[in-house]
């Protein structure tokens, strides 16, 4: 079971309900949103430890009451269940605890999290230890079990997805689903491991989350037959409706790079007989700057502004995900026996809470997470160092030799993450490809984090005239380098290697931007509120250099991620993903031969 109740906890609920013991807390005078019936009702609430024991007029409760019981006055406030984020990626510069603290302050008391950034640690026991420690977080953290990587894994790294290793994660008690499944072709091809993993998950009552953007009805039907139960990749109303008709649980997305919710919602509310109980909402791995608008509270507000009846908006982030993930006997509602996750709102139209209760205790007031509720980091990430070698990148590594051709395959950015291939003219100088001043293209290299190989390429549409920018915030967990000046690119790459994680931009010989990412090369232990001003200068400066898309962090991550079309950087080389064709092969680094 995902949430276990002890005999002591069960006895306490019974004894308080029967008037034998006093409640641990009373919440009086509020108006409660009943997510089962959709009604607003005046009622009091009594708690027994972590759980709700009674909802209704306190004078008719039959409870044992005295003046010593802690009491909160909710007069004039609307009380709704704590919000549930069904699709979180907790490694977007922040980490699970800092995400939990910011999300909790904004009313999200349950997170269902991607495990891939941590699962790619060699020692699985360290990952499981982290997950055990995180059970103590006031904001409940559940997990997905990834069945495939989002990037090409070279050599020994393929063993990270060995059968037994993935199966152990699937059986972990806080894993509620497998996925998101990006390599769904393997499932339809009958891959033995994939079929076995999904069968194991389904036999334990765990869900299977898809990642099938643009899929046809035939493909969606085949995947549903193969075990998929939900998908979050709808980018239009027709995508949503097609999935609903096939029995999928559909998650509406509004993220840093896919702000699809308003357009979809505006069409949904015009439709009769919408099965609102089959819909959820997600921020899908929002990066820190997104939080300036909010989190799940922002999704609710946005849905209401687009015409969604408020009750449906709240149900999509409370009872709907709770029912879908088979957590509704514990979560998703304010009702007897459920965990006391309660948001205090000034009105139903204002979803950002003035107060947040999780597990029967106040964890946030007026958007601020209470310091005493923060968990210690000391043991959570113990031993989880990023596996990277110490080596030096030389400028001569960061050039592309002239191979006698005057046309070169270029990664053309369509938006933050989508690419297309174009074959373009190039110039050469001193037997090397040369990019003159004012050329819109940049050199781009993916460097193995052990220094064994390097993949060279050209990118158009990211930005212009950058001397050298390097980052370890990548989908393949290797080092991405962009720029036009080999000296600056090498300097930036060596800085992130020496620091074992970060983003470094060198311009005119000086550090223009620097962000240290000491946790697995992806994250740092600063609050999201502190990360926002640290990341804003990067976005602002990149915009001055021509970056015109929504989120550069996703570009860094997805240039080496092979779960999306069309052309990507991998350990094998620059690859056309759909055709599985290597355009430019990787090679050993010149300076390390």
N, C-alpha and C positions, 0 to 999 in steps of 0.2 A: 504493500500500500504506500502511496505517495506521502500521506500524512497519517501518522499513527496516534491513537489516543490511548493513554495509559489507564489502567484500572482506577488509579487514584483520581485522575481527571474525570473519569466517568462517574465515580462515586460522588465527587464534589458537585457535579451538575445535578445529579438526582437529589442530593441532600438539600441544595439550595432551592431547587424547584419545589420540593416538598415542604419547604418552610422550616427545615431542621437547622440550617446554617444561613448566615446572612450573606447577601451578595457582596462581591468585591468592589462593585461600582454601580452607581445608578446614573443614567442619563435622562434627564427629565425635561418635558415640555417641548420636544422637537416634533417636526413633521417628517415622517419616514416615507421614503420611496420603497414601496413593496414591488420588487422586480418580478415577482411571480404573477401578480395581478395587474401590474401597471398603475396601481392606485397610490395616491398620496394620502396618508392617514396620520392624524395626531396620535402619538403614542409615546410611552416611556419605555426605556430599555434597562434591563438588569443584567449584569455580567457575573459569571462565576469563573474567576481566573481568566483564561484566554478566550472563553466562549460566551456567547449570548445564552442566557437561560430563560429570558422572558421578554416579550414585546407586547405592550398593551397598557391600559390604565394601571398605574402602580397601586391604586387603592383597591383594585380587584384582583391583585396578583396572588394573594395568599402567601406572599414571601415574608420571611422574618426580617423586619426592618429595625434599625436603630440609628441614633444620631451620629454614630462613628463611621458609617459607610461613606466612602468617598463619593461625592455627587458633582456632576457636571450639569450646568444649566444650558439647555439647548433651545430655550424659548426664542422664537423668531427665526430659527435655522432649519434648513432641510438636511436630513441625514440620509446619505446614500452609501451603498457598499464600497469598500476599497476597490480601486480599479485594478484590472488585470491586463498586463501587456503580454500577448501570446507569442510575440516574435521579436525578441531582443537579441542584439549582438553585443555582448558586454565587454568588448575589447576595442572600442572606437576611441582610442587615446585614454579614455577612462577605463576602469576595471569594474568587476561585478559589485564590489562594495561601494565605490563612489557612485556608480549608477544607481544602486539601491537607495543610497542616501538622498540623491537628488530626486529620483522618482518618488520615493516615499514622502518627501516634503511636498510634492505636488499631487499626492493622493493615490499613487499607484503602489499598492501593498503586496502585489504578486508579480514576479517576472518569470517568464519561460524563456530560457537562454540557450543560445547556440554554444556548443562546447568546443568548436573546432580550433580556436586559438590555443586552448589549453590541451586538448587531446593530442595535438601534434608534439607534445613533450614526450621524450623517449620513455621516461619512467611513469607508467600509468598509476602507480601507487601514489605518486605525488599529486596527480590530478584528482584522484579519489579522495585523498586527504584534504585537498582544498575544498572539494564539494561537501565533505563532512563538516569542516569548519564553518562553511557558509550556511549550514542549517541553523546556526545560532543568530543569523541576521533577523532583525524584526521584520524586514521586508522579505517575504518568502521567495526563495530562488529555486526554481525547477530547471530541468535541462532537457535538451534534445541530444540524441546520439547520432552524430554524423556517420553516414555510410560511405562517403566518398570525399576526397579532397576537392577543393575548387581550383587547384593548380596541378600541373604535371609534377609528380614527385620522382626525383631521380634516385637511382641506386638504392641504398639502404633505407632511404626515407619511405619507400613503398611499404616497408614492413609496419609502418604506423597504422596501416589499415589491414593488418593480418586478421584472419577470421576470428580467432579467439579473443583478440584485443577488443575488437568492436563488439563482439557478443557480450563480453564482460560489462561494457558500458551500457548496452541495451538493458541488461538485467539490473542495473543500479536502481535503487528504490526512488531516487528523485528524478529519474529520467521518465518523461511523460510521452515522448514521441521519438521516432526516428526521422531523420531529414535535417534540414530541407534537402530533398533528393535532387541534386543537380545532374548526376549521371543516370538519368532515368532510362536512357537507351539500354544500359546494361540489364536493367530489370526486364524490359520488354524482350531483350534477346535471351532471357532465361538464364542469366549468370547465376550459377549455383550459390555463390556466397550471398549475393544480393537477395535472392529469393529466400534463402534460409534466414537471413537477418530480419527481413520484413515479416516472415512467418512467425519468428520468435517474438517480435514486438506485438503483433496482432494477437497472438495467443495469450499474452500478458495484459491485453486490453489497452495497449499503447497505440497512439495515433501515428499516421505516416503522412508527413508534410511534403508536398511537392514543390518543385521550382520549374514551372513549365510555361514561361512567357510565350504568348503567341501560338499556343498549341491549338490544333484543330479539334473538332468534336470527336473525330475518330481516335486521335491520340489520347485525348482526355478519357474517352470511354475505355480504351485499352488499359490505361494507367489505373483507373478506378477498379477495373476487374483484377488488376495485379496487386491491389492493396492500398493505393493512395486514398486518403480520406479528406484531405484539405489542401488548399493552395492559396497563396498570397500574391500571385503575379498578375492579377487582372489589371489591365490598364484602360479598360473601357466598360461601359455598361453591358455591352454584348458579351464580353468575357465573363463578367459576373453572372449574368443570367444563364449562360451556357453551363457554367460550373454548377450553379444551383440546380438546374434541371437534371444533372447527372448525379446528384447526391453529395457533392462536395460541401464541406464547410468552407465558406469563402471569407477571407480576411481582406478588408479594404485597407489600402495603404496610403499613407501620406508621410513620405520620408524626405531625407536631405536631397535625394536625387530623383524620387518619383512622387511628386506632389499630386497624386491622382484623385484624392478623395473628393474635392469639390465637384469636379466634372461628373464623376460617377454618382455622387449623392443627388445632384440636381436632377439626373435622369431617374434614379430610383424612386424619388418621392413623387414623381408623376405617374408611376406605375401602380396599378391596383394589385392587391393580393401579394405584396412583397413578403416573402418568408423571413421576416426580420430576425427570427430566432436562429437562422442559419448564417448569420453574418457577425463578424468581429471586426475590430479595427486595430491597426498597428502602426508604429513609427519606423519599423524595419531597420533598426541599427542607426538611428539618428546620431549624427556626430555632434560634438558639444555646442556649436553655434546654434543648432536647432532649438536647444533648450531655452533660448531667449524668449521663445514663444510659449514654451510649456512642454508637456509630455502627453500623456493620455488625456489630461484635462484640456489641452489644446485641440485634440481630435474631437472631443465631445463638443466643444464650443464651435468648431468649424462645421461639424455635422448639423448642429442646430441652426447656424447661420445659413446653411444651404437648404433649409426647409425640413430637415428631419425632425419628427416629433421628439421632444426631449426624452421621453421615456425610452424610446427605441435606442437613442444615442447612448443612454446609460446602460441599457441591457447589453449592448454590443461590447462593452468593456467590463461587464460584471458577470451576470448569470450565464450569458451565452458561452463565453470561454470556459466557465466553470463546469457547465453541463457537458460541453464537447470533450474536455479533458478528464471527465469523470471525477471531478473534484467538488461537485456541487453539494455533497453532504457536509463539506467543510467550508467552502468559499462561495463568493458571488452574491450573497444576500445577507440582509439583516434579519435573522430568524433564529429561533431556539436551536441550540446545538451547533450552530455555525461559529467559526472563529470570529471574534469581534474585530473586524476590519471595517472601520466606519469613518466616512468623511463628513465633516461639518461644513455645509455650504450656506452662503447668505441667501441664495435662491437657486432654483433648478436651472436657471439660465446662466449661472456663474459656477462653472465646474471646478475652479481652482479653490481648494478647501482652505478655510480659516484654521482648521484643526484636523489632525489625522490621528486616528487610533488604529494600531495594528496589534493583533494578539492580545487585546484587552488593555493596552497601555498607550498613552499619548506619546507619539514619536515626533510630531512636528506641529509647529504653531506658525500661522501666517507665512507659510512658504519656507520656513527655516527648520531644518532637521535638528532635533535636540542633541546637543553634544554628548550627553550621557548615554544616548542610544547608539552611538557609533561603535562599531566593533574594532578591536585591536587588529592591526595588519600583521603583527609579528609572525604568527604561525600560518596564516592563510596561504601565502605564496612561498613558504619555506622550500628552499632547494630548487625552485622553478626558474633557474637561470636560462637565458637564451643560449642555445647551442650554436655558437659561432666561433670560427677560428680567428686567430690574430695574424693578419697578413697585410701587406702594403700594396695598394693600387698605384701603378705608375701612369703618368700621362700617356705613354706609348700603348697602354692597354685600351685607352679610350679614343681610338681612332678606327676608322673603317678602311681597310686597304682597297685600293682601286682594283677591281677584278676584271677590268677590261670592258665592262658594260657601261652604257651611258643612261640606263634606266634602272631604277632601284625600287623595290616594294616598300611603300611608306604606310605607316600606321596613321590613319586619318581619323582624328577625334570627331565624332558626331555630336556627342554630349559628354557629360562627366565620365561615363563608363562604356558607351557604345562606340565601336570603331568600325571603319570600313577600310578596305585595301585600295590603294591607288599606286600605280607604277609610274614613277616620275623621273624626269631628267635630273641628273646630278653632274656636278663638275668635279674635277680632280686636280690636285696639286701635290707634287712630290710623291706621286703614287698613292695618294690617300684621297678619299672623298672629302670634298671641301664645301663648306656652307658659307657663302659670302655674307657680308653685312646686309641687313634688311631681309634676308631669307626667312620666311615664316617657319621653317622647319627647325627642329632641334635634333641633335644626336640623342639616342636613348640606349642605355645598356642595362641588362640584368646580370648581376654578378653573384655567383654562387657564394653563399655565406661561409663556405670552407675554402674559398679561393681556388677551386679546381677548374671552373669554366666561366665563360662570359659570353653573353648573347648580344650582338650589336644590332642596332636598327636606327630608323629615322621616324620621327613623329611630327605630324602637322596638326595644328589647331589647339595645342596645349597652351603655349605662350610663345613670345618672341624674345630673342636676344638675351636669354638667360645664360650666364657664364657657366655656372655649375651648381646643380642641386642634387642632393643624395638623400635617400630615406630608406629606413628598414620597415616602414609601415607599408607592407606589401602582401598580396595574397599568397605568394609562393614562399614567403618568409625569407627571401633573399634580399639583395640590395639593389635598389633602382636608382639609376643615375641619369640625369637629363642635363643638357646644356650645349654650348658651342665651343667652349674653351677647355681643352684637355687638362691643362694645369689646374683650373678651378674645379673641374669635375673630380679630379683625383684628390684634391685637397678636401672637398666635401665628403667624398666616399671614405677617405681615411679617418676623418673626424667621427663619422657614425660607427665605423668599425672599432676605433679606439674606445669609444664610449659605450659600445655594445648596445646601440639602439638610439635612433633619433631622426630628426629632419635637419639638414644643414644646407644653407644656400650661400654660396660665395659669389659676390659680384664686385668687379673692379678690385679684386685682390683682398677684399674684406668680407667678414661675416655679415651678411644682410639679414639672415634669420637663422635661429637655432632653437630647437626644441629637443630636450633630452627625453628619451623613452626607455627607461631602465628595465621595465617589466616585459620580458620576452620580445623586446624590440618594438613593441606595439603600444605600450601603456605607460602611464606614470601615476604616482599616488598623490595627485592633487584633486581637489574637489572640482566638479564640473563648473561651478561658478568661477573658480580660479583659472580653469582651462580656457574659458571663453576669451578673456583678454589676451591670453597667450597665443591663441590661434587666429584671432582677428587680424593682426598685422600680416600674417602669411597670406590670407585671402585678399586683403587690401593691396598688398604689394604685387601679388600675382595678377590681379585685375589690371594694375597699371602696365603690366607686361603682356597683356592681351588675353589672359584667361577669362573666358566669357560664360563658363558653365556654372552649375550650382554648387559643386563641392569638390575641391581638389583632392581631399583625403581619399575619396572614393576612386579618383583617377589613379592615385598612387597605388592603391590596393588592387584595382582591377586590371591594370595593364599586364599583370602576370597571372590573371585568373582565367582559366580556360572553360568556365561554365557559361560564358557569354560569347556571342560572335563578335567580330569576324576574324580579327587578326590580333595575336597576343605574343608576348615574350615568354619563353619557357626555357627549361634546361636543355631542350633539344635544339632550340633556335626560335626564330620568328615563325609562327605557325598560323596558317589559315585553319581556324578551328573546325568549321563545318566540313571542309574537305580533308582535314587531318594531313595537310600538306605543309612540309617544312620549306619555307621560302628562303631563309638564311640560316645556315647551321651555326650552332654555338662552337666555340673553340677554347683551347687551353689559353689561359692568360699569358701574354707575351713575357711579362716580367717574372713569371714564376716557372717558366719552362726550365 
